[in-house]
Amino acid sequence: MTEDFSLNWTEFAKDCYNLYRKPHVAAECRRDCYTTEVFESCLKDLMMHDFINEYKEIALMVSGKK
């Protein structure tokens, strides 16, 4: 990840909600500290393909699952 690239997890959840306009989407994106399939799908839908593996790795570390 580049140094100037910052993670804003809440913004991802909001952006994902804005794509689908379904209340459960943002909550599912954040559930289990962003380690759900919904979060990965959101990243894909937000065209963040290049960063998916990095975000998943960070989410696993932060959640204590790795």
C-alpha positions in Angstrom: 0.0 0.0 0.0 1.3 3.5 -0.7 2.1 5.7 2.2 -0.5 8.3 1.2 -3.2 5.7 1.0 -5.3 5.8 4.1 -7.9 3.3 5.2 -11.3 4.7 6.1 -13.4 1.7 6.9 -16.5 3.6 7.9 -16.4 5.4 4.5 -16.3 2.1 2.7 -19.4 0.9 4.6 -21.2 4.2 3.7 -20.1 4.0 0.1 -21.3 0.4 -0.1 -24.6 1.4 1.4 -25.0 4.2 -1.1 -24.5 1.6 -4.0 -27.3 -0.6 -2.8 -29.5 1.6 -0.6 -30.3 -1.3 1.7 -29.8 -0.7 5.4 -28.3 -4.1 6.2 -25.4 -3.6 3.7 -23.4 -1.1 5.8 -24.0 -3.2 9.0 -23.0 -6.4 7.2 -19.9 -4.7 5.7 -18.7 -3.8 9.3 -19.8 -7.0 11.0 -16.9 -9.1 12.5 -14.5 -6.2 12.0 -14.8 -6.1 8.2 -14.0 -9.7 7.7 -17.3 -10.7 5.9 -17.9 -11.6 2.3 -20.1 -8.6 2.1 -17.1 -6.4 2.8 -15.1 -8.1 0.0 -18.0 -7.8 -2.4 -18.3 -4.1 -1.5 -14.6 -3.5 -2.3 -15.1 -5.2 -5.6 -18.2 -3.1 -6.4 -16.4 0.0 -5.4 -13.7 -0.9 -7.9 -11.0 -1.5 -5.2 -9.8 -4.7 -6.8 -6.1 -3.8 -6.4 -6.5 -3.5 -2.6 -8.8 -6.4 -1.7 -6.1 -8.7 -0.4 -4.4 -5.9 1.6 -7.7 -4.8 3.2 -8.6 -8.4 4.0 -5.2 -9.0 5.6 -5.5 -5.8 7.7 -9.1 -6.7 8.7 -8.0 -10.1 9.9 -5.1 -8.7 11.9 -7.3 -6.0 13.5 -10.0 -8.5 14.3 -7.5 -10.8 16.0 -8.4 -13.6 13.5 -4.8 -13.8 12.2 
